[in-house]
Each structure stands twice: as structure tokens, then as C-alpha cells.
Amino acid sequence: MYYSSTIFGQLLNFLPKNKFNQFVGQHKADRYVKKMTSWSQFVLLLYAQSTGKDSLREIETGFSAHEGSWHHLGIRSAARSSISYANNNRSYEVFEKLFYALLKQCQEVVSGNIQFKFENPLYILDSSTISLCLNLFNWATYSKTKGAIKLHTILDSTTMLPVVIDFTEGSTNDVAQAKRINTSMIEKGSILVFDRGYIDYKWWNELDKKGVTFVSRTKTNQHIFVIGQHKKDLAKGIIADDKVMFGSYAAIDKYAKDLRKVRYWDEEKQKEYEYLTNNFDLSAKQIADIYKNRWQIELFFKWIKQNLKIKTFLGTSKNAIMTQIWIAMIYYLLLSYIKFQTKFSKSLLELTRMIREVLMFRRSLIDLLSLDTKTICKLQSQELNPQLSFW
């Protein structure tokens, strides 16, 4: 017997729908709306993310083929003109708030399943640029001939969940935006790692006052004086572990405290690295390992650009772009939530591919997770030819 609800319907059940309705009410997003409600818009755009649809026409055509499933998904319309109007005029903040509500739900699940590599919470700060055509997206300035938006992210290294996301025009300076980002979720004792693009001594001083450990790399134009050796016994790969201070009055005026500089030789890359940190308790090798961990956010950016629809867009207005990206990030959280909740042993990429192939099938999600990309073709054959299930 077939399962009564589709895979897609079961995915939607993981969402905090009461919270979503609350956000819709706060923004009066469904005022005077007859068919293309906020929920209908969300489901259709999530469908596009799940199945890789590139245009509004594809969404309309693909979803119309499953009109028998509209009722249990809560859909009233799939008209592309209605989707376009909603994308341009309904505030993206409804979906932004849903993202953070789902994030809180995800954090409650994964908190008990992660073995921390470091005793303190480890966060990674970075940004990634999404290129746009300046003629079509004239609000997204980057240069005289190019348009772009920047995705500013703080990633939890232990869960690979983005705990803070912010979007700006491509021309926005990274460290200037970092100073504006709400970092209230980074509790005292946390570790924040970032690259040389985030050197701002006044901001570093604010992090230090909050009790946050930061780890970054040095720049060649920094005036840094060695005032003593922090530790004499050096682990393998550690060239030096020194106590330092800034040598210019402008820098000292903004950050007067001593810092620690760790010089590390990477045997694999045959390259020397220098790190600056305000942490004097961790070993020099741990400081080097913390900065190595920064590469996880590069993998995160690469993953979402390759597997989510955030490089081609269904509209050109800022609201339409923000709506699509926030729903893409919700889909990422949804996949992560399912993976952690069900203890799915395979990769997030394989889960994404499996769901894409059977999204509208009426099967149990638990049964789906027991398959793989090879055996899932049998499920597809049974769905398309019900008679096969009797043999």
C-alpha cells in the first residue's frame, strides 16, 4: 500500500508552521490575497529548490502535473504570474524569520549529536560573492561593469549550520559589514576565526571585551613587535610561539593589549603561516588547527552554490532575490535537520539527490532513507508502474 502523503509533504511537516503563520501575520503578508498565499509561494519556491527548476514556467508546468497533491500541500495556485507578483511584492522578511526559527529547531537536535573538536564553540566568519548582471540587477552594485551581492556568514564549525546570514551589495567592505552583524549569539568563551580581510583593531578590541577568542592571519604591512616568548617547548610544525604588540600608535590606540603570534610550518603545502590571536591558553598547535578549520566555510559556500538555486534567479528585484536565497537556505537547514534527526549515514549531497528524484512520490520518508542512489530506481519504477509492486 502506498503511503498517504508525498515525500514533499513529509518534508514540510518538519517546519515550524505555527511560527510561519505568526510571521505572516506580523507582516500582513496575506492581506487581500485569494490564492497565492505566503504558504503557497513558499511551497512552490521550495519545490523549485528541491527539483532544480530554473524558471517560473518550469515551476508552473512541473507542479501542475501533480495537481492531485495540491490539497495536502496546502496549495491553491501555481500560476507563474502570481508567483512573480508575490516574489516582487511580498516581504522576504517572512522567510528570513522562518529561517531563524528553523535554525533554532535544528540546533536543539544537533546539539546532542556533535563531538566538539575544541572545548569551546568554534565559529567561522567569511563572505562569498554571487555575481549578477548589472543591466538586470542595477541595484546590486559591485563595479562599473559588474553587479553582485555578498553573502556574509557566521558558520558553526561543529554542525556546519550557518548561525548568522546577511546580504549586502557586492561592493560592501567585509569588515565594515562584520561590525554591523548581530553577534549576540556568539557567547563568552567562543572562538571566532576569520581571514586577513577582517583586520580592524577597534573591532578586535570589542571582541576581546566580550570574552571572544579570535584567530586570524598576519598581513605584511602590520607593524608587530615581539616582546617575549610565550612558550619554549614547541610541538612539531610550530616554528615560534611569541607574545607580541602592535608597533604603531594608531594600532595601539585601538588595541593596546598584548597578542600572541604563532608561526607554523605546513608540511603538506610546504608553506609557513603566521597567526594572531588573543588566546594564551590553547596550545600553538591548536591555534594552527583552528585556522585550518576555517576551510569548512569555503566548502559550505561551494556546496550551496553547486546544489542550491542561488546563482540563477526567478526575478530581478531585490525582494525577489532575497526571497529565493532565504528559501534556499531554509532548504539547506531542512536537509541538515532531516540528516541529523534520522541519523542518515550518507552525505548531504546524496540526500539532496535522492529527494530530488522522488519528491512527489507517496512513500514513507523513513523508507526512502534506507535506500541509496542506485536502489532508488526500483522505487521510481514501482511509482510509475504500480503493477510491479504485485510481483
Secondary structure, DSSP 8 states (H G I E B T S, - for coil): ---SS-HHHHHHTTS-HHHHHHHHHHTTTTTT-SSS-HHHHHHHHHHHHHHT--SHHHHHHHHHTTGGGHHHHT-----HHHHHHHHHHS-THHHHHHHHHHHHHHHHHHTTT---SSSS-EEEEEEEEEEE-TTT-TTSBSSSS-EEEEEEEEEETTTTEEEEEEEEETTS-HHHHHHHS--TTS-TT-EEE--GGG--HHHHHHHHHTT-EEEEE--TT--EEEEEES-SS--TTEEEEEEEEE-SHHHHHH--S-EEEEEEEETTTTEEEEEEES--SS-HHHHHHHHHTTHHHHHHHHHHHHHSS-SS-S-SSHHHHHHHHHHHHHHHHHHHHHHHHHT--S-HHHHHHHHHHHTT--S-HHHHHTS-TTTHHHHHHHHH-GGGGG-
